[in-house]
Amino acid sequence: MGDLLQLLVSGIATGAIYALAALGFTLLWQASGTINFAQGEFVMLPAFAMLSFLALGAPLWLAFLMTCAVAMLLLGYGFKRLVVDPLIRHGVIPLVIATLGLSVLLKTSIRAGYSAEAHQFSSPFPAGVFSIAGVTVSYADVGTLLMAGIIVVALQMFVTRTLTGRAMQAVAQNPEAARVLGINVGKMVLYTFLINALLAVVAALLVTPAYLAKFDMGDSIGLKAFLAAIIGGFNQTRGALLGGILIGVLENLVGFYVSPAYKEGVALMLFLVVILFRPEGILGRAEERKV
């Protein structure tokens, strides 16, 4: 029983990281119909940005805050203005192709311009483990759960309890009706891109100590985040959270009780099962997004 509880805690912590990245998929889709297949690289880039700031002598949390500012400028505002805005008017397919190309460009740029080697990354949480009711858990897992939980709760409160958040919801549900009501649709969509950039930086801070900073670290993270969003429901932020946690927990259980060799296939198998029996996702809505 102790092993099972430990696996569950660790799996939920890992799944919370996938969920943060998956939230970016669902938020961008709801707000602008954007599918960003460079989402994994949007987690990889902040990891290397933080490494660069650390190399300059900045402490970890200052490096994190500076990376948030850079990410909002480049991965939020820059991505929207330079990639999404010119292409989204031509439909989803050109944008999908562009983000796939952007994914390759970012990986090769980091490999050629920074390093092809894996780099150690300090955890923001203390090393070591402790016991709770006989269950041994790591400080990193608990810290990850707490930080991811705070981010998710804060985001949910922002969206549901602030005027700006409600305006963003209105834009996600029906942009034309929101525009008639006097809501600045372009500004609300931009806020969504900025939030996605911040979520990517948080995911990078939490995942890189375990994954190491590698030019291709975004491949696995991006794929699992995308599958998590579909499993939970691509048009539901709660679905992204559920999908990420399911993948993280099942990966841990399969890796421990079956074989580590099957661990990487868990997300795909879960995706296939869900898509066969509930194509809209576990918490997804069947109706189409209005544009």
Rosetta silent file (secondary structure, phi, psi, omega in degrees, C-alpha in Angstrom):
SEQUENCE: MGDLLQLLVSGIATGAIYALAALGFTLLWQASGTINFAQGEFVMLPAFAMLSFLALGAPLWLAFLMTCAVAMLLLGYGFKRLVVDPLIRHGVIPLVIATLGLSVLLKTSIRAGYSAEAHQFSSPFPAGVFSIAGVTVSYADVGTLLMAGIIVVALQMFVTRTLTGRAMQAVAQNPEAARVLGINVGKMVLYTFLINALLAVVAALLVTPAYLAKFDMGDSIGLKAFLAAIIGGFNQTRGALLGGILIGVLENLVGFYVSPAYKEGVALMLFLVVILFRPEGILGRAEERKV
SCORE:     score description
SCORE:     0.000 S_00000001
   1 L     0.000  -38.388  179.165    0.000    0.000    0.000 S_00000001
   2 H   -61.713  -42.407  178.326    2.874    2.352    0.805 S_00000001
   3 H   -62.794  -41.117 -178.736    4.393    1.851   -2.634 S_00000001
   4 H   -63.369  -45.074  179.686    1.045    2.499   -4.289 S_00000001
   5 H   -64.548  -39.583  177.844    0.481    5.756   -2.410 S_00000001
   6 H   -63.371  -41.421  178.213    4.018    6.885   -3.182 S_00000001
   7 H   -64.852  -38.087  179.516    3.483    6.131   -6.862 S_00000001
   8 H   -65.392  -44.429  179.654    0.198    8.033   -6.833 S_00000001
   9 H   -62.898  -46.973  179.451    1.755   11.135   -5.274 S_00000001
  10 H   -63.664  -40.086  179.889    4.680   11.074   -7.679 S_00000001
  11 H   -66.556  -39.400  178.384    2.360   10.414  -10.620 S_00000001
  12 H   -65.981  -38.101  178.130    0.052   13.284   -9.725 S_00000001
  13 H   -63.217  -45.160  177.502    3.079   15.585   -9.444 S_00000001
  14 H   -64.718  -43.441  179.156    4.304   14.546  -12.889 S_00000001
  15 H   -62.654  -31.244  177.999    0.787   14.776  -14.290 S_00000001
  16 H   -64.053  -34.667  177.221    0.433   18.296  -12.916 S_00000001
  17 H   -68.296  -44.798  175.728    3.370   19.364  -15.098 S_00000001
  18 H   -58.947  -38.866 -177.409    1.771   17.776  -18.165 S_00000001
  19 H   -64.897  -38.109  178.627   -1.462   19.516  -17.211 S_00000001
  20 H   -61.170  -43.368  177.849    0.189   22.952  -17.138 S_00000001
  21 H   -68.981  -37.688  179.235    1.435   22.449  -20.682 S_00000001
  22 H   -65.996  -33.370  176.843   -1.917   20.962  -21.746 S_00000001
  23 H   -57.558  -36.262  177.890   -3.699   24.027  -20.378 S_00000001
  24 H   -61.380  -40.987  177.222   -1.823   26.058  -22.964 S_00000001
  25 H   -59.733  -48.933 -175.076   -3.297   23.936  -25.757 S_00000001
  26 H   -69.669  -39.172 -179.472   -6.851   24.338  -24.493 S_00000001
  27 H   -64.381  -44.965 -179.656   -6.575   28.061  -23.724 S_00000001
  28 H   -66.748  -37.189  178.729   -5.178   28.930  -27.154 S_00000001
  29 H   -66.589  -45.387 -178.765   -7.774   26.766  -28.880 S_00000001
  30 H   -63.622  -40.577 -173.502  -10.670   28.264  -26.954 S_00000001
  31 H   -80.269  -37.221 -171.520   -9.530   31.854  -27.450 S_00000001
  32 H  -138.821    2.935 -177.435   -8.336   31.856  -31.050 S_00000001
  33 L    71.096   22.857 -177.926   -8.681   28.419  -32.622 S_00000001
  34 L   -93.047  130.875  170.124   -4.887   28.034  -32.464 S_00000001
  35 L  -112.397  114.868 -173.788   -3.244   24.616  -32.196 S_00000001
  36 L  -104.719  100.299  178.942    0.403   25.105  -31.264 S_00000001
  37 L   -82.198    6.712  170.174    2.522   22.052  -32.022 S_00000001
  38 L  -100.312   15.117 -176.539    5.573   23.935  -30.763 S_00000001
  39 H   -59.944  -38.366  177.406    4.145   23.864  -27.228 S_00000001
  40 H   -62.463  -39.202  177.791    6.823   21.425  -26.078 S_00000001
  41 H   -71.233  -25.107  175.177    9.530   23.773  -27.369 S_00000001
  42 H   -69.377  -19.831  172.029    7.780   26.614  -25.542 S_00000001
  43 H   -87.276  -35.941 -179.133    8.653   24.659  -22.377 S_00000001
  44 H   -67.097  -43.407 -176.829   12.178   23.850  -23.566 S_00000001
  45 H   -60.045  -47.410  176.980   13.163   27.445  -24.414 S_00000001
  46 H   -58.863  -31.823  177.625   12.480   28.884  -20.937 S_00000001
  47 H   -60.723  -45.557  179.843   14.630   26.113  -19.448 S_00000001
  48 H   -73.035  -30.934  174.979   17.615   27.278  -21.495 S_00000001
  49 H   -64.171  -43.702  178.032   16.777   30.924  -20.821 S_00000001
  50 H   -64.472  -38.834  176.047   16.885   30.253  -17.077 S_00000001
  51 H   -59.914  -40.135  179.727   20.177   28.393  -17.513 S_00000001
  52 H   -64.936  -43.686  178.291   21.591   31.443  -19.285 S_00000001
  53 H   -65.771  -37.594  177.254   20.493   33.794  -16.503 S_00000001
  54 H   -63.978  -38.605  179.087   21.894   31.397  -13.895 S_00000001
  55 H   -64.921  -25.277  178.066   25.226   31.356  -15.741 S_00000001
  56 L   -83.458   -2.093  176.324   25.284   35.155  -15.449 S_00000001
  57 L   103.468    2.795 -179.828   25.046   34.847  -11.675 S_00000001
  58 L   -75.224  140.285  172.434   21.322   35.373  -11.110 S_00000001
  59 L   -66.715  162.948 -171.425   19.702   33.293   -8.348 S_00000001
  60 H   -57.773  -46.894 -175.000   17.120   30.762   -9.491 S_00000001
  61 H   -70.106  -31.870  174.434   13.987   32.736   -8.610 S_00000001
  62 H   -68.691  -40.692  176.086   15.325   35.924  -10.225 S_00000001
  63 H   -60.042  -38.834  178.245   16.211   33.877  -13.322 S_00000001
  64 H   -63.082  -46.911 -178.093   12.660   32.522  -13.272 S_00000001
  65 H   -65.923  -40.424  177.755   11.106   35.999  -13.096 S_00000001
  66 H   -65.793  -36.835  177.660   13.337   37.357  -15.870 S_00000001
  67 H   -66.449  -36.044  175.955   12.475   34.348  -18.002 S_00000001
  68 H   -58.487  -43.910 -179.353    8.766   35.036  -17.423 S_00000001
  69 H   -64.539  -44.279  179.720    9.243   38.541  -18.832 S_00000001
  70 H   -65.569  -41.672 -179.091   11.182   37.284  -21.861 S_00000001
  71 H   -64.256  -41.006  178.368    8.673   34.486  -22.502 S_00000001
  72 H   -61.666  -37.569  179.790    5.719   36.873  -22.404 S_00000001
  73 H   -71.523  -47.188 -172.999    7.452   39.068  -24.977 S_00000001
  74 H   -90.786  -50.422 -175.426    8.650   36.326  -27.339 S_00000001
  75 H   -85.017  -15.663  176.238    6.435   33.266  -26.779 S_00000001
  76 H   -99.112  -79.264 -177.378    3.328   35.316  -26.015 S_00000001
  77 H   -63.403  -48.216 -177.412    3.225   38.606  -27.889 S_00000001
  78 H   -62.643  -44.054  179.174    5.811   37.689  -30.541 S_00000001
  79 H   -61.284  -42.990 -179.620    4.268   34.320  -31.330 S_00000001
  80 H   -65.316  -48.692 -174.058    0.813   35.834  -31.713 S_00000001
  81 H   -73.620  -37.303 -172.902    1.870   38.783  -33.869 S_00000001
  82 H   -92.912  -25.728 -176.172    4.466   37.092  -36.060 S_00000001
  83 H  -114.363  -54.411 -171.706    3.035   33.583  -36.506 S_00000001
  84 H   -72.385  -52.208 -175.275   -0.625   33.316  -35.495 S_00000001
  85 H   -56.840  -44.247 -179.359   -2.106   36.608  -36.725 S_00000001
  86 H   -70.222  -23.083 -171.565   -0.797   36.351  -40.306 S_00000001
  87 H  -105.576  -27.275 -172.723   -1.818   32.695  -40.698 S_00000001
  88 H   -64.616  -26.483  179.080   -5.012   32.117  -38.706 S_00000001
  89 L   -66.844  -18.772 -179.974   -7.078   33.993  -41.296 S_00000001
  90 L   -94.860    2.843  178.007   -6.180   31.242  -43.772 S_00000001
  91 L   109.377  175.112 -175.188   -7.473   28.459  -41.528 S_00000001
  92 H   -73.569  -37.703 -173.280   -6.094   26.011  -38.993 S_00000001
  93 H   -60.262  -48.087  177.455   -4.021   23.848  -41.361 S_00000001
  94 H   -58.932  -35.979  179.750   -1.473   26.536  -42.400 S_00000001
  95 H   -70.272  -39.240  176.683   -1.013   27.433  -38.737 S_00000001
  96 H   -59.842  -46.221  179.494   -0.525   23.797  -37.747 S_00000001
  97 H   -62.286  -40.674 -179.670    2.142   23.412  -40.437 S_00000001
  98 H   -64.579  -41.262 -179.728    3.802   26.639  -39.319 S_00000001
  99 H   -71.068  -31.594  172.890    3.956   25.561  -35.667 S_00000001
 100 H   -63.677  -42.881  176.616    5.417   22.203  -36.676 S_00000001
 101 H   -64.794  -38.590  177.715    8.084   24.081  -38.604 S_00000001
 102 H   -63.016  -38.603  177.615    8.623   26.399  -35.642 S_00000001
 103 H   -58.194  -47.976 -179.907    9.123   23.351  -33.414 S_00000001
 104 H   -64.659  -42.470 -179.127   11.910   22.055  -35.668 S_00000001
 105 H   -61.161  -44.849 -178.411   13.467   25.520  -35.972 S_00000001
 106 H   -65.739  -41.332  179.482   13.606   26.063  -32.217 S_00000001
 107 H   -63.885  -48.223 -178.416   15.129   22.635  -31.547 S_00000001
 108 H   -67.086  -32.608  179.190   17.823   22.963  -34.204 S_00000001
 109 H   -66.482  -44.346  178.551   18.594   26.526  -33.119 S_00000001
 110 H   -66.485  -39.759 -179.464   19.190   25.486  -29.498 S_00000001
 111 H   -64.454  -42.469 -178.003   21.222   22.474  -30.599 S_00000001
 112 H   -80.457  -37.756 -172.870   23.448   24.541  -32.894 S_00000001
 113 H   -92.361  -21.849 -177.794   23.592   27.749  -30.890 S_00000001
 114 L  -116.007  -69.316 -179.747   23.691   26.488  -27.297 S_00000001
 115 L  -175.114  149.939  173.280   24.493   22.817  -26.929 S_00000001
 116 L   -94.650   -3.909 -178.105   23.463   19.336  -27.963 S_00000001
 117 L   -87.163  158.436  173.939   24.320   18.024  -24.490 S_00000001
 118 L   -82.325  139.131 -176.905   21.966   17.578  -21.560 S_00000001
 119 E  -118.175  137.233  175.697   22.456   20.127  -18.793 S_00000001
 120 L   -65.137  147.635 -179.910   21.769   19.763  -15.085 S_00000001
 121 L  -137.428  126.207 -176.568   19.103   22.082  -13.718 S_00000001
 122 L   -68.942  138.847  176.538   18.689   22.915  -10.045 S_00000001
 123 L   -78.082  142.777  176.055   15.367   22.083   -8.445 S_00000001
 124 L   -74.438   -3.926 -176.669   13.533   24.956   -6.780 S_00000001
 125 L  -116.809  156.509 -179.085   12.724   22.585   -3.916 S_00000001
 126 L   -62.460  151.258  174.787   14.961   20.936   -1.289 S_00000001
 127 L   -78.252  162.921  175.702   16.461   17.540   -2.030 S_00000001
 128 L   105.718  177.671 -177.869   15.504   14.522    0.022 S_00000001
 129 E  -131.821  166.116  173.404   12.382   12.719    1.173 S_00000001
 130 E  -149.485  167.884 -175.741   10.142   12.601    4.209 S_00000001
 131 E  -112.015  137.800  173.488    7.349   10.365    5.514 S_00000001
 132 E  -127.288  113.923 -179.123    3.666   11.135    5.938 S_00000001
 133 L    52.600   40.185  177.878    1.618    8.411    7.634 S_00000001
 134 L    83.560   -1.120  179.259    4.214    5.866    6.597 S_00000001
 135 E  -102.196  124.037 -179.536    4.328    7.027    2.964 S_00000001
 136 E   -87.656  123.294  178.902    7.689    8.273    1.746 S_00000001
 137 E  -132.161  155.789 -179.747    7.462   11.255   -0.607 S_00000001
 138 E   -91.599  152.719  175.009   10.044   13.660   -1.963 S_00000001
 139 H   -61.537  -33.428 -179.297   10.132   17.372   -1.293 S_00000001
 140 H   -64.280  -42.940  179.547   10.248   17.859   -5.065 S_00000001
 141 H   -64.402  -45.667 -179.962    6.956   16.011   -5.597 S_00000001
 142 H   -64.740  -43.127  178.511    5.198   17.900   -2.820 S_00000001
 143 H   -62.446  -40.599  178.323    6.626   21.218   -3.999 S_00000001
 144 H   -62.893  -45.174  178.863    5.566   20.504   -7.557 S_00000001
 145 H   -61.117  -44.413 -178.893    2.028   19.653   -6.446 S_00000001
 146 H   -65.001  -46.309 -177.311    1.756   22.773   -4.319 S_00000001
 147 H   -66.999  -45.513  178.169    3.145   25.114   -6.950 S_00000001
 148 H   -62.917  -40.208  178.870    1.095   23.637   -9.789 S_00000001
 149 H   -63.154  -42.569  178.302   -1.994   23.679   -7.582 S_00000001
 150 H   -61.832  -42.672 -180.000   -1.496   27.329   -6.669 S_00000001
 151 H   -62.696  -45.861 -177.654   -1.055   28.249  -10.344 S_00000001
 152 H   -65.507  -44.490  179.631   -4.186   26.359  -11.396 S_00000001
 153 H   -64.377  -42.470  178.986   -6.324   27.774   -8.580 S_00000001
 154 H   -62.866  -41.336  178.794   -5.071   31.304   -9.255 S_00000001
 155 H   -65.074  -42.500  179.764   -5.811   30.924  -12.960 S_00000001
 156 H   -63.808  -40.846  178.745   -9.290   29.569  -12.258 S_00000001
 157 H   -66.650  -38.522  178.065  -10.042   32.427   -9.880 S_00000001
 158 H   -62.691  -44.460 -176.555   -8.775   34.943  -12.410 S_00000001
 159 H   -70.376  -37.241 -172.762  -10.948   33.514  -15.168 S_00000001
 160 H   -96.171  -20.247 -171.216  -14.125   33.127  -13.114 S_00000001
 161 H  -120.173    3.244  177.383  -13.977   36.008  -10.619 S_00000001
 162 L  -117.649  155.577  179.589  -12.457   38.962  -12.460 S_00000001
 163 H   -62.267  -41.414  179.088  -13.962   41.174  -15.136 S_00000001
 164 H   -64.466  -41.670  179.549  -11.058   40.464  -17.487 S_00000001
 165 H   -63.616  -40.838  178.744  -11.387   36.729  -16.928 S_00000001
 166 H   -67.274  -35.331  176.931  -15.103   36.764  -17.688 S_00000001
 167 H   -65.095  -38.624  177.006  -14.398   38.785  -20.822 S_00000001
 168 H   -64.139  -39.921  176.905  -11.870   36.142  -21.888 S_00000001
 169 H   -62.834  -41.294  179.344  -14.496   33.458  -21.329 S_00000001
 170 H   -62.427  -40.910  178.574  -16.981   35.398  -23.435 S_00000001
 171 H   -64.960  -40.410  179.480  -14.470   35.671  -26.264 S_00000001
 172 H   -64.429  -35.446 -177.335  -13.760   31.929  -26.052 S_00000001
 173 H   -79.540  -41.462 -178.465  -17.463   31.084  -26.267 S_00000001
 174 L  -160.862   95.076 -176.748  -18.478   33.515  -29.019 S_00000001
 175 H   -59.145  -38.501 -177.290  -16.059   36.189  -30.305 S_00000001
 176 H   -67.643  -43.436  177.944  -18.676   37.979  -32.409 S_00000001
 177 H   -64.455  -39.147  178.088  -21.152   38.312  -29.550 S_00000001
 178 H   -62.518  -39.383  179.005  -18.344   39.492  -27.272 S_00000001
 179 H   -64.712  -40.439  177.661  -17.387   42.152  -29.812 S_00000001
 180 H   -62.269  -34.144 -179.882  -20.994   43.380  -29.979 S_00000001
 181 L   -78.240    0.545  176.979  -20.966   43.707  -26.185 S_00000001
 182 L    91.340   10.472  178.735  -17.973   46.042  -26.433 S_00000001
 183 L   -79.797  135.154  176.667  -15.272   43.591  -25.377 S_00000001
 184 L   -77.224   94.769 -173.692  -11.857   44.148  -26.953 S_00000001
 185 H   -62.693  -43.655 -179.127  -11.498   40.701  -28.493 S_00000001
 186 H   -59.242  -40.496  179.990   -7.925   41.219  -29.688 S_00000001
 187 H   -67.821  -40.539 -179.794   -6.751   42.230  -26.228 S_00000001
 188 H   -65.272  -39.517  177.798   -8.449   39.256  -24.569 S_00000001
 189 H   -64.910  -40.751  178.112   -6.862   36.864  -27.060 S_00000001
 190 H   -60.708  -41.590  178.365   -3.452   38.452  -26.403 S_00000001
 191 H   -58.092  -37.814  179.394   -3.913   37.896  -22.666 S_00000001
 192 H   -63.857  -41.485  178.311   -4.460   34.217  -23.398 S_00000001
 193 H   -65.297  -38.104  178.106   -1.170   34.005  -25.290 S_00000001
 194 H   -66.130  -41.114  177.724    0.636   35.744  -22.428 S_00000001
 195 H   -63.095  -42.028  178.317   -0.861   33.324  -19.898 S_00000001
 196 H   -59.196  -41.018  179.059    0.230   30.395  -22.070 S_00000001
 197 H   -62.817  -42.138  179.439    3.799   31.744  -22.079 S_00000001
 198 H   -65.757  -40.594  177.331    3.787   31.992  -18.266 S_00000001
 199 H   -61.159  -37.481  179.046    2.431   28.448  -17.915 S_00000001
 200 H   -64.948  -38.446  178.846    5.261   27.228  -20.150 S_00000001
 201 H   -66.796  -43.081  177.985    7.866   28.882  -17.900 S_00000001
 202 H   -61.903  -44.388  178.149    6.347   27.310  -14.766 S_00000001
 203 H   -60.402  -40.200  178.558    6.287   23.905  -16.474 S_00000001
 204 H   -62.799  -43.259  179.724    9.947   24.367  -17.444 S_00000001
 205 H   -61.497  -36.731 -175.107   10.919   25.223  -13.869 S_00000001
 206 H   -84.623  -34.718 -172.176    9.175   22.118  -12.536 S_00000001
 207 H   -91.608  -29.132 -171.917   10.044   19.545  -15.182 S_00000001
 208 H   -65.086  -34.655  176.542   13.645   20.379  -16.137 S_00000001
 209 H   -56.179  -31.734  179.671   15.290   19.130  -12.904 S_00000001
 210 H   -89.962  -41.500 -176.942   14.040   15.636  -13.790 S_00000001
 211 H   -80.564  -22.504 -169.320   14.192   15.780  -17.611 S_00000001
 212 L    70.833  155.220 -179.893   17.425   17.827  -17.748 S_00000001
 213 E   -83.250  105.606 -179.343   17.730   20.763  -20.131 S_00000001
 214 L  -130.374  150.369 -177.806   17.990   19.184  -23.602 S_00000001
 215 L   -63.270  -24.922 -178.336   17.233   20.582  -27.021 S_00000001
 216 L  -107.078   14.980 -178.383   14.718   17.773  -27.635 S_00000001
 217 H   -64.571  -23.854 -179.441   13.098   17.718  -24.178 S_00000001
 218 H   -71.596  -18.673 -178.039   10.005   19.343  -25.663 S_00000001
 219 H   -58.940  -53.983 -177.373    9.233   16.317  -27.848 S_00000001
 220 H   -69.554  -43.684 -178.063    7.935   14.154  -25.012 S_00000001
 221 H   -63.787  -46.142 -179.094    6.403   17.004  -23.013 S_00000001
 222 H   -62.688  -42.726 -179.854    4.611   18.493  -26.009 S_00000001
 223 H   -64.329  -46.419 -177.875    3.202   15.148  -27.155 S_00000001
 224 H   -67.460  -35.346  177.287    1.944   14.178  -23.695 S_00000001
 225 H   -66.028  -41.392  179.177    0.448   17.628  -23.138 S_00000001
 226 H   -64.365  -45.145  178.767   -1.374   17.443  -26.474 S_00000001
 227 H   -65.227  -37.997  178.185   -2.688   13.954  -25.725 S_00000001
 228 H   -61.890  -40.716  179.403   -3.697   15.051  -22.219 S_00000001
 229 H   -63.522  -40.450  179.769   -5.709   17.927  -23.679 S_00000001
 230 H   -71.009  -42.269 -178.838   -7.538   15.573  -26.060 S_00000001
 231 H   -60.466  -45.375 -178.287   -8.095   12.899  -23.403 S_00000001
 232 H   -77.490  -29.098 -176.291   -9.641   15.347  -20.983 S_00000001
 233 L   127.716  109.422 -170.359  -11.482   17.385  -23.584 S_00000001
 234 L   -64.633  -20.660 -179.633   -9.794   19.897  -25.873 S_00000001
 235 L  -103.941   21.597 -179.767  -12.410   22.573  -25.144 S_00000001
 236 L  -135.309  122.415  176.333  -12.271   22.212  -21.343 S_00000001
 237 H   -65.658  -35.721  176.194   -9.521   23.513  -19.053 S_00000001
 238 H   -62.854  -33.612  178.180  -10.652   21.033  -16.395 S_00000001
 239 H   -64.941  -38.551  178.002  -10.204   18.325  -19.002 S_00000001
 240 H   -61.926  -40.766  177.967   -6.574   19.323  -19.535 S_00000001
 241 H   -64.021  -46.664 -179.668   -5.950   18.951  -15.809 S_00000001
 242 H   -62.819  -45.898 -179.214   -7.664   15.568  -15.689 S_00000001
 243 H   -60.940  -43.671  179.541   -5.859   14.300  -18.784 S_00000001
 244 H   -62.988  -44.175 -179.009   -2.449   15.337  -17.495 S_00000001
 245 H   -67.977  -39.307  176.906   -2.940   13.740  -14.094 S_00000001
 246 H   -59.569  -44.456 -179.772   -4.299   10.509  -15.606 S_00000001
 247 H   -64.050  -46.454 -178.861   -1.234   10.206  -17.834 S_00000001
 248 H   -60.758  -44.857 -178.674    1.187   10.931  -14.998 S_00000001
 249 H   -67.410  -46.994 -178.284   -0.398    8.437  -12.600 S_00000001
 250 H   -66.094  -35.045  175.294   -0.799    5.645  -15.158 S_00000001
 251 H   -59.085  -46.121 -179.864    2.790    6.096  -16.364 S_00000001
 252 H   -63.914  -43.962 -178.255    4.052    5.573  -12.832 S_00000001
 253 H   -66.054  -44.568  179.469    1.834    2.560  -12.182 S_00000001
 254 H   -65.937  -42.583  179.984    2.677    0.860  -15.473 S_00000001
 255 H   -61.885  -33.458 -177.496    6.393    1.605  -15.084 S_00000001
 256 H   -87.221  -45.615 -172.191    6.452    0.060  -11.600 S_00000001
 257 H   -91.489  -22.251 -179.794    3.989   -2.848  -11.846 S_00000001
 258 L  -109.278  -78.640  178.267    4.426   -3.841  -15.501 S_00000001
 259 L  -168.773  139.559  176.224    7.657   -2.605  -17.062 S_00000001
 260 H   -59.910  -22.033 -179.111    9.429    0.738  -17.590 S_00000001
 261 H   -64.681  -25.317 -177.821    9.621   -0.214  -21.277 S_00000001
 262 H   -95.588   -2.758 -173.329    5.866    0.391  -21.629 S_00000001
 263 H   -60.483  -43.408 -175.688    5.813    3.668  -19.721 S_00000001
 264 H   -71.611  -15.182  179.510    6.186    5.954  -22.735 S_00000001
 265 H   -91.480   -2.904 -175.834    3.293    4.247  -24.522 S_00000001
 266 H   -62.330  -46.869 -176.730    0.755    4.901  -21.765 S_00000001
 267 H   -60.357  -42.245 -179.447   -0.358    8.315  -23.042 S_00000001
 268 H   -67.006  -42.813  179.962   -0.947    6.992  -26.556 S_00000001
 269 H   -64.184  -42.442  178.244   -2.869    3.941  -25.369 S_00000001
 270 H   -63.656  -40.277  176.753   -5.073    6.053  -23.106 S_00000001
 271 H   -58.851  -45.744 -178.708   -5.656    8.448  -25.989 S_00000001
 272 H   -63.532  -40.987  179.709   -6.752    5.599  -28.278 S_00000001
 273 H   -64.244  -47.026 -177.771   -9.179    4.216  -25.698 S_00000001
 274 H   -65.685  -43.574 -175.033  -10.750    7.607  -25.017 S_00000001
 275 H   -67.702  -26.290  178.606  -10.978    8.642  -28.663 S_00000001
 276 H   -74.375  -40.276 -173.082  -12.757    5.379  -29.550 S_00000001
 277 H  -101.654  -21.653  178.913  -15.442    5.608  -26.869 S_00000001
 278 L  -148.735   80.600 -172.953  -15.686    9.358  -26.234 S_00000001
 279 L   -57.488  -28.522 -178.972  -14.195   11.354  -29.146 S_00000001
 280 L   -80.581   -2.252 -178.792  -14.882   14.732  -27.478 S_00000001
 281 L    96.485  163.303 -173.977  -12.784   13.732  -24.440 S_00000001
 282 L   -60.364  -44.183 -179.490  -13.768   12.699  -20.923 S_00000001
 283 L  -110.691    9.219 -174.119  -15.026   16.164  -19.925 S_00000001
 284 L   -75.079  160.852  175.486  -15.292   17.632  -23.410 S_00000001
 285 L   -99.625  144.771 -178.240  -18.327   19.136  -25.074 S_00000001
 286 L   -77.769  -24.683 -175.034  -19.626   17.729  -28.329 S_00000001
 287 L   -73.276  155.565  179.280  -20.626   21.089  -29.795 S_00000001
 288 L   -81.643  153.247  175.364  -18.300   23.032  -32.057 S_00000001
 289 L   -70.841  134.726  179.161  -16.686   26.296  -31.061 S_00000001
 290 L   -82.540  136.749  179.186  -18.483   29.299  -32.548 S_00000001
 291 L  -130.296    0.000    0.000  -16.412   31.650  -34.703 S_00000001
